[in-house]
Amino acid sequence: PGGPNMVSVVVTGAAGRMGGQMIRLIQATEGFALVGATERPGPAVGQDAGALAGGKPAGVPVRDDLSRALDGGKAQVVVDFTAFEVSAGHAEVCAGRGVAAVIGSTGFTPEARARVEAAAGKVPVVLSPNMSVAMNVLFSLVEQAARILGDAYDVEIVEMHHRMKKDAPSGTAEKLAEVAAAAVAAQRL
């Protein structure tokens, strides 16, 4: 799969909501080819990744290990929306294989984040708690507002989610707080 102008992608967490969405988007987007998919051990392993995601069959079996999904050397990038500890391990595998990583997992401990940062010293890594363009614009606006207002103002972040939300506070809320705190701290220097 994939030609000289195709981006070859492996999706981790193929049976999850975001993994399935990514597989369907890759299948529907010209210039991208799904070349691998992973899921934790269970009934999804061995299934066709496209069919598992509710899309058209992809001819790509779901593997239970990222290293196995990367065998053959076709992948250029791994897209990972799993869980922080799993994502940190996936980043290390990517670094060892020379494959870029896009990580949308949240809740990173300092140790797990350090593992991802070490991998980013070897391969390109995009790590963001929210991939929405609008949210990334908001991160920038919060940074600007916090820098302009300084520590004369208190920052409070209030969020509401559906009851199925796995992480609270969300990675997006944590990123907003991190951006605001860093901007205020920079003003004090």
Secondary structure as the mmCIF struct_conf table of DSSP 4:
data_model
#
loop_
_struct_conf.conf_type_id
_struct_conf.id
_struct_conf.beg_label_comp_id
_struct_conf.beg_label_asym_id
_struct_conf.beg_label_seq_id
_struct_conf.end_label_comp_id
_struct_conf.end_label_asym_id
_struct_conf.end_label_seq_id
TURN_TY1_P TURN_TY1_P1 PRO A 4 ASN A 5
HELX_LH_PP_P HELX_LH_PP_P1 MET A 6 MET A 6
STRN STRN1 VAL A 7 VAL A 11
BEND BEND1 THR A 12 GLY A 13
TURN_TY1_P TURN_TY1_P2 ALA A 14 ALA A 15
BEND BEND2 GLY A 16 GLY A 16
HELX_RH_AL_P HELX_RH_AL_P1 ARG A 17 ALA A 28
BEND BEND3 THR A 29 THR A 29
TURN_TY1_P TURN_TY1_P3 GLU A 30 GLY A 31
STRN STRN2 PHE A 32 THR A 38
BEND BEND4 PRO A 41 GLY A 42
TURN_TY1_P TURN_TY1_P4 PRO A 43 GLY A 46
BEND BEND5 GLN A 47 GLN A 47
STRN STRN3 ASP A 48 ASP A 48
HELX_RH_AL_P HELX_RH_AL_P2 ALA A 49 LEU A 52
TURN_TY1_P TURN_TY1_P5 ALA A 53 GLY A 54
BEND BEND6 GLY A 55 LYS A 56
BEND BEND7 GLY A 59 GLY A 59
STRN STRN4 PRO A 61 PRO A 61
STRN STRN5 VAL A 62 ARG A 63
BEND BEND8 ASP A 64 ASP A 64
HELX_RH_AL_P HELX_RH_AL_P3 LEU A 66 LEU A 70
TURN_TY1_P TURN_TY1_P6 ASP A 71 GLY A 72
BEND BEND9 GLY A 73 GLY A 73
BEND BEND10 GLN A 76 GLN A 76
STRN STRN6 VAL A 77 ASP A 80
BEND BEND11 THR A 82 THR A 82
HELX_RH_AL_P HELX_RH_AL_P4 PHE A 84 ARG A 97
TURN_TY1_P TURN_TY1_P7 GLY A 98 GLY A 98
STRN STRN7 ALA A 100 ILE A 103
HELX_RH_AL_P HELX_RH_AL_P5 PRO A 110 ALA A 120
TURN_TY1_P TURN_TY1_P8 GLY A 121 LYS A 122
BEND BEND12 VAL A 123 VAL A 123
STRN STRN8 VAL A 125 LEU A 127
BEND BEND13 PRO A 129 PRO A 129
HELX_RH_AL_P HELX_RH_AL_P6 VAL A 133 LEU A 149
HELX_RH_3T_P HELX_RH_3T_P1 GLY A 150 ALA A 152
BEND BEND14 TYR A 153 TYR A 153
TURN_TY1_P TURN_TY1_P9 ARG A 163 MET A 164
BEND BEND15 LYS A 166 PRO A 169
HELX_RH_AL_P HELX_RH_AL_P7 GLY A 171 ARG A 188
#
